[in-house]
Amino acid sequence: MSRASRVPYHQNVYDLLQMEPRECPDAARMIAEHEAQHGPVPASVKEWYLVPQMVLLAWGNTALTQLRETIWFETLETYMAFPLTQVLQAGAVGSQVPIMDEFQGVTNWMIELDGTDDPPVLCDNWEGASTFSAFIGQWFAIESLHNSGWAA
């Protein structure tokens, strides 16, 4: 995915993580297959999961090795981001798509598929975010502060 051709919903996160987003061919194929059967994936969600450092497959025996290669690895002590396979499966059957949970199941975040390109994120324990891109931006800004020692 070239900078000129993509919608930059997450440019702030890419800049924060000092990464140049590219397109993962496997993710592009998975999303295209899903869209052919179920309709479009929201643009901001699609952009996020097309980046090669996203988790594509469901957790299994190689999960830890796979996770070390993702941008979510630093958050794994207490939170688990859902892989693209789960997001697509949930999106095929419902309007609330789980995207992350707290490891003890206390808090869950989900996208509300409302037909927009940047859908809201709901949280079952407190306020979510007005958009998926805002949620991702806030999440990684907080993680960045925490990892730098600014937040306890």
Helices and strands as residue ranges (DSSP letters): H 11-16, H 25-38, H 43-50, H 63-68, G 73-75, E 79-81, H 84-93, E 96-102, E 108-112, E 121-123, H 132-148
